[in-house]
Amino acid sequence: MGGPGRWWRSKSTPAKVEWYTRWTFHFFAMIEVAAFGLQLFSQVGPRLAGLLLVMVCLHALACGVTASVALDWTRGRREQPVRMVWALGVVTTLVAVVTIGIAQRGPEGDGVDTAAGGIFGVVLVFGAGVMSLGVHNRRRVFALVVGFAAGGGLVTWPLGLPGAVALLTSLMVLLGGGFLAFTSIFSVWLLSAVYELDEARETRARLAVAEERLRFGRDLHDVMGRNLAVIALKSELSVQLARRGRPEAVEQMIEVQRIAQESQREVRDVVRGYREADLSVELAGAQGVLTAAGITCEMTGEAVGLPGEVQSALAWVVREATTNVLRHGDAGRCSVGLTVTEGHVMLTVENDGVAASPAGNGGSGLAGLRERLAAVDGTLVAGPTAVGVFRLVAEVPLASVEVAS
């Protein structure tokens, strides 16, 4: 299934939040043009309306570009757009001064005063709000909003407007600009929090894999460390005895051989214990890990009375499926079901939030699971079942395992 829907589903949650945040500020720019620019033609003459519309469009364009660049800066993709923020401040000031000048020195009429006054307040509010994206210090943001509000009053009062009107204008700019500035800061904070949570989830998955590797390495070290030290010591002793022509060298080498064979057996036991995982333990561990990652996990069925080979194979399926849910896509729900019938056992893992449609036969992880299941005559089927939903089904016939045993 293609089209915009697939394009949207292919994005991760942080990318979706960033796209939404970015286009929210672009939408603010479009609101500035649509709500306050297009209505000018119903208030003033076409020539003056065209001039005011051009200024509004230029200011909206500057706001949109500044917002986009400032968001890139918050994500660490470019340097702080200081010059662009200053340029937006200059454009906002020029538009505000020109519009208030038109209201006082331009054509007579209530429509001209209303249109110019509306644009004056709007550009100051939107300018202060968007410029706050490029300033993360709260004191500087507060000073920016208060400066625009005070500047609006200081500009209107000398041009002949009553003091009450100038004070009301400053208050409106302060409230409107403060609201947009708060929205800007909160949007950036929310976007950063979403990215940090996504990185924490990825780190948790990597730590789980690293912890398992450390456990396996620690077990091997405990088994092999002492035996290898004894083998090295006895080998050195046998060399010294052989150089002296002592018959005890043969006995020492026989002992080295025995320890080496014992080490091989112990290593096989460690590897067997690593491979033959307990299915009940893996199911409980998968539920705990998925729940900690914020994924709703539903478990059904119990691994009671299953042969050891079947439990080992299905436990690896649970491990690999849990890793895939954590690392790939953006799952919010995962269900794991274990069904045991008279002739076979079936394990089903289904999750949503799949970014793309993974191939059922691809991936080294799935290939490894098929090899493990093939050892007990089992099968594995994996693939998408609906839009954004992925299902993995492993089946093992119990009769063949019992006969082999």
C-alpha positions, 0 to 999 in steps of 0.5 A: 500500500503506497501513497501518503499513508505509507509515507506517514507510517514509515516515519518514527514517532520523533520524526512525526512530532517534529513534522507536526511541530514544524508545520504548526509554525508554518500554519501560523504564517499561513493564518497571518496571511489568510486571516489578516492579509486577504481581508484587507481588500474589503477594508481599504482600496485595492492599491493600499490593500495590495501594499499591505498584503505584500508586507504581510506576506513578506513578514509571514515568509520571514516567520516561516523560514526563521521557525524552520531554521530555529527548529533545525538548531534545536535539533543540533543540525545547524548553528544558532540562527542569530542573524536570521532572528535579528532579520526577522526583528528588523522586518517586524519593526519595519512593517509595524512602523509603516502600518502605523504610519499609514494609519496616521498619515495615509488615506482617511477612513475607519477601514484604513485605521482598522486594517493598519492597526490590526496588521500592526498588532499581528506582526508584533505578536507573531514576530515575538513568538517566532523569534522566541524559537531562536532564544532558549534562555527564559529571561531573554524570551521574557525580555524579548516579549516585553520589549516588543510590547513596550516598543509597540506602545512607544511607537503608537503614542508619539504618532498621535494615538491616545495614551489609553490606546497605546497602553491597550496595544502594548497589553495585547502584544504582551499577551499575544506574544507571550502566548506564542512564545510559551507555545514555541518554548513548550513545542521545542521542549516536547520535541526534545523530550520525544527524541530523548525517550526514543534514544533511551529506548534504543539504549535500553535495547542495546544494553539488554544485548550487551548484558547477555553478552557479558553474562555469556563471557563471564560464564566462559571466563569462570569455566575456562580461566582456572582450567587454562591456567592449570593447563599452562602450568602443567604444560610448562612443567612437562616441558621442563621434565622432558628436557631433563629426561624425567618420565613424569613428563608423560604423566603431566601431559596425560593430566593436561589432556584430561583437563583439556577434555574436561574444559571442552565438556564444561564449555559445551555445557555452558553453550548448551545452557545458553542455547537451551533457554527456559521458555517460561523465563523468556516469556516473563522477561519479554513482558517485563522488558516490553512493559518497561519500554512503554509497550502494552504487552498481553501474554496468554498460555503457559509453557508447562510440560513441553519437551526441553528441545521445544522450549529452547527453540521457542525461547529463542523465538521469543528473544528475537521477536522481543528484540525486533519489537524494541528495535524496529518500528514504533510499537504501542501494543504487543501480544504473545500467545502460546497454544498447546494442543494434542499434536503441536505447540504454536507461539504467536507474536503480534505487534503494531507500529511497523514502519515499513513492510518487512519481508517474511523471509529476510533478515539474519535473525529470522533465518537463524530462528528457522534453523533452530526450529528446523532442528525440532521439525518446526516452522516459522512464518513472519510477515505483515497481516494488516497496515502497520501490524506484524505477526510471527508464528512458530509451530512445532509438532510435539509428536516428532520431538517425542519420537526423537527423544 
